Amino acid sequence: MKQFFFFAFLLALSACRQANPVSETGKAVMCSGHDDAVAQFASFADNAEFRGMHPDPLHVEVTKKGKMIDFPVAGGANGHAFLVKSRRKTDKYLLLFHEWWGLNDYIKNEAAMWSKELGVHVLAIDLYDGKVAANAEEAGKMMQANDPARSLAIIDGAAKFAGDKADFRTMGWCFGGGWSLQAALRLNGKVKACVVYYGMPEQDVAKLKTLSTDVVFIHPEQDKWLTAEVVGDFEKNMKSAGKAVMVYHYPADHAFANPSSPRYNEKSAREARAVVTSYLKGK
Protein backbone atom coordinates (compact mmCIF):
# COMPACT_ATOMS: atom_id res chain seq x y z
CA MET A 1 0.00 0.00 0.00
CA LYS A 2 2.84 2.41 0.85
CA GLN A 3 4.43 1.70 -2.54
CA PHE A 4 1.10 2.40 -4.24
CA PHE A 5 0.77 5.83 -2.66
CA PHE A 6 4.36 6.75 -3.47
CA PHE A 7 3.84 5.64 -7.07
CA ALA A 8 0.68 7.76 -7.20
CA PHE A 9 2.68 10.76 -5.97
CA LEU A 10 5.28 10.27 -8.68
CA LEU A 11 2.54 10.15 -11.31
CA ALA A 12 1.05 13.38 -9.95
CA LEU A 13 4.49 15.03 -9.95
CA SER A 14 5.05 13.96 -13.55
CA ALA A 15 1.67 15.34 -14.57
CA CYS A 16 2.42 18.61 -12.80
CA ARG A 17 5.69 19.00 -14.71
CA GLN A 18 4.13 18.19 -18.05
CA ALA A 19 1.22 20.57 -17.58
CA ASN A 20 3.22 23.27 -15.83
CA PRO A 21 6.82 23.22 -17.04
CA VAL A 22 9.57 25.55 -15.99
CA SER A 23 9.68 28.25 -18.62
CA GLU A 24 12.73 29.21 -20.66
CA THR A 25 13.18 32.19 -18.37
CA GLY A 26 13.51 29.83 -15.42
CA LYS A 27 10.12 30.77 -13.96
CA ALA A 28 7.75 28.02 -12.94
CA VAL A 29 4.12 28.01 -13.90
CA MET A 30 2.08 27.14 -10.84
CA CYS A 31 0.20 23.86 -10.63
CA SER A 32 -3.45 24.13 -9.70
CA GLY A 33 -3.84 21.20 -7.31
CA HIS A 34 -3.84 21.61 -3.54
CA ASP A 35 -1.02 19.12 -2.77
CA ASP A 36 1.51 20.56 -5.18
CA ALA A 37 3.70 22.91 -3.11
CA VAL A 38 6.40 20.29 -2.49
CA ALA A 39 6.21 18.95 -6.05
CA GLN A 40 6.46 22.42 -7.56
CA PHE A 41 9.71 23.17 -5.81
CA ALA A 42 11.14 19.72 -6.57
CA SER A 43 10.43 20.30 -10.27
CA PHE A 44 12.88 23.23 -10.30
CA ALA A 45 15.75 20.73 -10.13
CA ASP A 46 14.97 19.83 -13.77
CA ASN A 47 16.07 23.32 -14.81
CA ALA A 48 19.77 23.77 -15.58
CA GLU A 49 19.69 27.43 -14.61
CA PHE A 50 18.28 26.59 -11.18
CA ARG A 51 21.00 23.99 -10.63
CA GLY A 52 23.61 26.43 -11.90
CA MET A 53 22.69 29.07 -9.38
CA HIS A 54 23.65 26.69 -6.57
CA PRO A 55 27.47 26.55 -6.54
CA ASP A 56 29.04 23.85 -4.39
CA PRO A 57 28.78 24.87 -0.72
CA LEU A 58 31.94 26.12 0.94
CA HIS A 59 33.53 24.22 3.79
CA VAL A 60 32.49 25.31 7.28
CA GLU A 61 33.79 24.29 10.70
CA VAL A 62 31.08 22.31 12.43
CA THR A 63 29.89 23.41 15.85
CA LYS A 64 30.97 21.46 18.90
CA LYS A 65 27.52 21.94 20.41
CA GLY A 66 24.71 19.50 19.86
CA LYS A 67 24.49 15.86 18.82
CA MET A 68 22.77 13.62 16.31
CA ILE A 69 19.77 11.75 17.69
CA ASP A 70 17.44 9.04 16.39
CA PHE A 71 13.72 8.66 17.02
CA PRO A 72 10.99 6.22 15.95
CA VAL A 73 9.05 7.02 12.77
CA ALA A 74 5.74 5.32 12.04
CA GLY A 75 5.84 2.90 9.12
CA GLY A 76 9.57 3.00 8.53
CA ALA A 77 13.13 3.34 9.76
CA ASN A 78 14.10 5.67 12.57
CA GLY A 79 14.39 9.35 11.77
CA HIS A 80 17.41 11.54 12.49
CA ALA A 81 17.94 15.07 13.70
CA PHE A 82 20.65 17.28 15.12
CA LEU A 83 19.65 18.33 18.62
CA VAL A 84 20.97 21.37 20.48
CA LYS A 85 19.51 21.66 23.96
CA SER A 86 19.05 24.98 25.69
CA ARG A 87 20.80 25.62 28.98
CA ARG A 88 17.51 27.02 30.21
CA LYS A 89 14.64 24.85 31.34
CA THR A 90 12.05 25.17 28.60
CA ASP A 91 9.46 23.27 26.58
CA LYS A 92 10.05 25.49 23.54
CA TYR A 93 11.49 23.93 20.41
CA LEU A 94 12.62 25.38 17.10
CA LEU A 95 12.39 22.90 14.24
CA LEU A 96 14.89 23.66 11.46
CA PHE A 97 14.56 22.34 7.91
CA HIS A 98 17.64 22.05 5.71
CA GLU A 99 18.18 23.28 2.18
CA TRP A 100 18.26 20.87 -0.74
CA TRP A 101 21.83 19.98 0.25
CA GLY A 102 20.69 17.98 3.27
CA LEU A 103 21.54 18.20 6.95
CA ASN A 104 25.08 19.50 6.54
CA ASP A 105 27.48 21.28 8.89
CA TYR A 106 26.09 24.72 8.01
CA ILE A 107 22.63 23.71 9.24
CA LYS A 108 24.13 22.23 12.41
CA ASN A 109 25.85 25.55 13.05
CA GLU A 110 22.53 27.34 12.53
CA ALA A 111 20.95 25.05 15.12
CA ALA A 112 23.58 25.93 17.71
CA MET A 113 23.36 29.65 16.97
CA TRP A 114 19.56 29.80 17.22
CA SER A 115 19.47 27.75 20.42
CA LYS A 116 21.84 30.20 22.08
CA GLU A 117 20.10 33.26 20.63
CA LEU A 118 16.56 32.24 21.56
CA GLY A 119 17.11 30.09 24.63
CA VAL A 120 15.16 27.17 23.14
CA HIS A 121 15.88 23.60 22.16
CA VAL A 122 16.56 23.19 18.45
CA LEU A 123 15.94 20.11 16.33
CA ALA A 124 17.43 20.31 12.84
CA ILE A 125 15.42 17.57 11.14
CA ASP A 126 16.95 15.33 8.48
CA LEU A 127 14.48 14.79 5.62
CA TYR A 128 17.06 12.93 3.50
CA ASP A 129 17.69 10.05 5.95
CA GLY A 130 21.40 10.69 6.32
CA LYS A 131 22.25 11.73 2.77
CA VAL A 132 24.12 14.99 2.13
CA ALA A 133 24.80 16.39 -1.34
CA ALA A 134 28.20 17.71 -2.40
CA ASN A 135 27.00 19.40 -5.59
CA ALA A 136 23.85 20.66 -7.29
CA GLU A 137 23.41 17.53 -9.40
CA GLU A 138 23.29 15.36 -6.29
CA ALA A 139 21.09 17.84 -4.44
CA GLY A 140 18.55 17.94 -7.24
CA LYS A 141 18.29 14.15 -7.34
CA MET A 142 17.90 13.94 -3.56
CA MET A 143 15.22 16.62 -3.51
CA GLN A 144 13.24 14.91 -6.24
CA ALA A 145 13.60 11.52 -4.54
CA ASN A 146 12.23 12.92 -1.29
CA ASP A 147 9.03 11.13 -0.28
CA PRO A 148 6.57 13.67 1.21
CA ALA A 149 4.75 10.96 3.17
CA ARG A 150 8.04 9.90 4.75
CA SER A 151 8.94 13.52 5.54
CA LEU A 152 5.60 14.11 7.28
CA ALA A 153 6.11 10.92 9.30
CA ILE A 154 9.61 12.14 10.29
CA ILE A 155 8.11 15.46 11.45
CA ASP A 156 5.55 13.56 13.52
CA GLY A 157 8.33 11.45 15.04
CA ALA A 158 10.41 14.50 15.91
CA ALA A 159 7.41 16.11 17.62
CA LYS A 160 6.82 12.96 19.67
CA PHE A 161 10.50 12.93 20.62
CA ALA A 162 10.14 16.49 21.95
CA GLY A 163 7.28 15.38 24.19
CA ASP A 164 3.66 16.21 24.89
CA LYS A 165 4.49 19.49 26.63
CA ALA A 166 6.58 20.85 23.76
CA ASP A 167 5.46 23.71 21.57
CA PHE A 168 7.15 24.55 18.30
CA ARG A 169 8.51 27.21 16.01
CA THR A 170 9.52 26.21 12.47
CA MET A 171 12.10 27.65 10.09
CA GLY A 172 13.73 26.52 6.87
CA TRP A 173 15.55 27.65 3.74
CA CYS A 174 15.01 26.78 0.07
CA PHE A 175 13.64 23.18 0.01
CA GLY A 176 13.38 23.46 3.79
CA GLY A 177 11.51 26.75 3.57
CA GLY A 178 8.56 24.97 2.02
CA TRP A 179 8.82 22.23 4.62
CA SER A 180 8.82 24.80 7.43
CA LEU A 181 5.32 25.80 6.35
CA GLN A 182 4.23 22.19 5.80
CA ALA A 183 5.41 21.34 9.32
CA ALA A 184 3.43 24.26 10.74
CA LEU A 185 0.36 22.88 8.99
CA ARG A 186 1.09 19.34 10.14
CA LEU A 187 1.64 20.13 13.82
CA ASN A 188 -1.14 22.69 13.80
CA GLY A 189 -2.11 23.90 17.29
CA LYS A 190 1.35 23.24 18.74
CA VAL A 191 3.13 25.67 16.39
CA LYS A 192 3.63 29.25 17.62
CA ALA A 193 5.76 30.69 14.79
CA CYS A 194 6.77 29.90 11.21
CA VAL A 195 9.64 31.34 9.13
CA VAL A 196 10.01 30.61 5.43
CA TYR A 197 13.24 31.63 3.70
CA TYR A 198 12.55 31.55 -0.07
CA GLY A 199 10.62 28.28 0.00
CA MET A 200 7.55 27.30 -2.01
CA PRO A 201 4.46 28.46 -0.08
CA GLU A 202 1.29 26.44 0.31
CA GLN A 203 -1.42 28.07 -1.80
CA ASP A 204 -4.44 25.99 -0.79
CA VAL A 205 -6.71 28.30 1.24
CA ALA A 206 -8.50 25.43 2.99
CA LYS A 207 -5.17 24.15 4.29
CA LEU A 208 -3.96 27.60 5.28
CA LYS A 209 -7.08 28.11 7.37
CA THR A 210 -5.80 25.38 9.71
CA LEU A 211 -2.61 27.29 10.61
CA SER A 212 -2.23 28.11 14.29
CA THR A 213 0.43 30.74 13.64
CA ASP A 214 1.30 33.74 11.53
CA VAL A 215 4.15 33.43 9.02
CA VAL A 216 7.27 35.43 8.22
CA PHE A 217 8.31 35.06 4.57
CA ILE A 218 11.80 36.14 3.49
CA HIS A 219 11.77 36.98 -0.22
CA PRO A 220 14.81 37.73 -2.41
CA GLU A 221 13.62 40.13 -5.09
CA GLN A 222 15.98 38.67 -7.71
CA ASP A 223 14.71 35.10 -7.25
CA LYS A 224 13.43 33.84 -10.62
CA TRP A 225 11.60 30.89 -9.07
CA LEU A 226 10.02 32.27 -5.91
CA THR A 227 8.83 35.30 -7.85
CA ALA A 228 6.90 38.35 -6.70
CA GLU A 229 3.85 36.78 -8.33
CA VAL A 230 4.22 33.57 -6.30
CA VAL A 231 4.64 35.55 -3.09
CA GLY A 232 1.78 37.90 -3.96
CA ASP A 233 -0.55 34.94 -4.49
CA PHE A 234 0.51 33.57 -1.10
CA GLU A 235 -0.32 36.89 0.55
CA LYS A 236 -3.77 36.90 -1.07
CA ASN A 237 -4.44 33.31 -0.04
CA MET A 238 -3.33 33.92 3.53
CA LYS A 239 -5.67 36.89 3.68
CA SER A 240 -8.52 34.74 2.35
CA ALA A 241 -7.70 32.17 5.01
CA GLY A 242 -7.83 34.82 7.73
CA LYS A 243 -4.16 34.37 8.60
CA ALA A 244 -1.34 36.89 8.89
CA VAL A 245 1.81 36.82 6.79
CA MET A 246 4.64 39.33 6.98
CA VAL A 247 6.70 39.39 3.78
CA TYR A 248 10.14 41.01 3.81
CA HIS A 249 11.77 41.76 0.46
CA TYR A 250 15.54 42.02 -0.05
CA PRO A 251 17.65 43.11 -3.06
CA ALA A 252 19.26 39.69 -3.29
CA ASP A 253 18.95 36.32 -5.02
CA HIS A 254 17.97 32.81 -3.99
CA ALA A 255 20.15 31.33 -1.20
CA PHE A 256 21.39 34.79 -0.16
CA ALA A 257 21.22 34.01 3.57
CA ASN A 258 23.63 31.06 3.56
CA PRO A 259 27.20 32.12 4.44
CA SER A 260 28.52 28.81 3.09
CA SER A 261 27.17 29.73 -0.35
CA PRO A 262 29.20 31.78 -2.83
CA ARG A 263 25.92 33.67 -3.43
CA TYR A 264 25.85 34.94 0.16
CA ASN A 265 24.69 38.56 0.51
CA GLU A 266 25.94 39.65 3.91
CA LYS A 267 23.97 42.91 4.17
CA SER A 268 20.63 41.37 3.26
CA ALA A 269 21.36 38.27 5.34
CA ARG A 270 22.05 40.34 8.44
CA GLU A 271 18.92 42.42 7.95
CA ALA A 272 16.77 39.34 7.45
CA ARG A 273 18.28 37.60 10.47
CA ALA A 274 17.47 40.62 12.64
CA VAL A 275 13.84 40.50 11.48
CA VAL A 276 13.60 36.77 12.13
CA THR A 277 15.28 37.05 15.53
CA SER A 278 12.86 39.74 16.67
CA TYR A 279 9.89 37.69 15.45
CA LEU A 280 10.98 34.45 17.12
CA LYS A 281 11.88 36.12 20.39
CA GLY A 282 8.29 37.33 20.57
CA LYS A 283 7.06 33.73 20.39
C-alpha positions, 0 to 999 in steps of 0.5 A, spaced: 500 500 500 505 504 501 508 503 494 502 504 491 501 511 494 508 513 493 507 511 485 501 515 485 505 521 488 510 520 482 505 520 477 502 526 480 508 530 480 510 527 472 503 530 470 504 537 474 511 537 470 508 536 463 502 541 464 506 546 468 513 546 465 519 551 468 519 556 462 525 558 458 526 564 463 527 559 469 520 561 472 515 556 474 508 556 472 504 554 478 500 547 478 493 548 480 492 542 485 492 543 492 497 538 494 503 541 489 507 545 493 512 540 495 512 537 487 512 544 484 519 546 488 522 539 486 520 540 479 525 546 479 531 541 479 529 539 472 532 546 470 539 547 468 539 554 470 536 553 477 542 547 478 547 552 476 545 558 481 547 553 486 554 553 486 558 547 491 557 549 498 563 552 501 567 548 507 564 550 514 567 548 521 562 544 524 559 546 531 561 542 537 555 543 540 549 539 539 548 531 537 545 527 532 539 523 535 534 518 532 527 517 534 521 512 531 518 514 525 511 510 524 511 505 518 519 505 517 526 506 519 528 511 525 528 518 523 534 523 524 535 530 527 541 534 530 539 536 537 541 542 540 539 543 547 538 549 551 541 551 557 535 554 560 529 549 562 524 550 557 518 546 553 520 550 547 522 547 540 525 550 534 524 545 528 529 547 522 529 544 515 535 544 511 536 546 504 536 541 498 543 539 500 541 535 506 543 536 513 550 538 513 554 542 517 552 549 516 545 547 518 548 544 524 551 551 526 545 554 525 541 550 530 547 551 535 546 559 533 539 559 534 538 555 540 543 560 544 540 566 541 533 564 543 534 560 549 530 554 546 531 547 544 533 546 536 531 540 532 534 540 525 530 535 522 533 530 516 528 529 511 534 525 507 535 520 511 542 521 512 544 523 505 548 529 504 549 532 497 556 535 495 553 538 488 547 541 485 546 535 481 546 530 487 542 535 491 537 535 485 536 528 485 535 527 492 530 533 492 526 529 487 527 523 490 524 525 497 518 522 499 513 527 502 509 521 506 516 519 509 517 527 511 511 528 514 512 521 518 519 524 520 516 530 522 511 527 527 516 522 530 520 529 531 514 532 535 513 525 539 521 525 541 520 532 543 514 530 548 507 532 549 508 538 553 513 541 547 510 547 543 514 549 536 517 554 532 519 552 524 524 555 520 527 553 513 531 555 507 530 553 500 527 546 500 526 546 507 523 553 507 517 549 504 517 544 509 517 549 514 510 551 512 508 544 511 510 542 518 506 548 521 500 545 517 502 538 520 503 540 527 497 545 527 495 547 534 502 546 537 506 551 532 507 558 535 511 561 529 513 559 522 519 562 518 520 561 510 526 563 507 525 563 499 521 556 499 515 554 495 508 556 499 502 552 500 497 556 496 491 551 498 486 556 502 483 550 505 489 548 508 492 555 510 485 556 514 488 550 519 494 554 521 495 556 528 500 561 527 502 567 523 508 566 518 514 570 516 516 570 509 523 572 506 523 573 499 529 575 495 527 580 489 531 577 484 529 570 485 526 567 478 523 561 481 520 564 488 517 570 484 513 576 486 507 573 483 508 567 487 509 571 493 503 575 492 498 569 491 501 567 497 499 573 501 492 573 497 491 566 499 493 567 507 488 573 507 482 569 504 484 564 510 484 569 515 491 568 517 497 573 517 503 573 513 509 578 513 513 578 507 520 582 507 523 583 500 531 584 499 535 586 493 538 579 493 537 572 489 535 565 492 540 562 497 542 569 499 542 568 507 547 562 507 554 564 508 557 557 506 554 559 499 558 563 494 551 567 493 551 569 500 549 577 501 551 579 507 547 585 508 541 582 506 542 576 510 544 580 516 537 584 515 533 578 514 536 575 520 534 581 525 527 580 522 527 573 524 530 574 531 525 579 533 519 575 530 521 568 534 523 572 540 516 574 541 514 567 540 
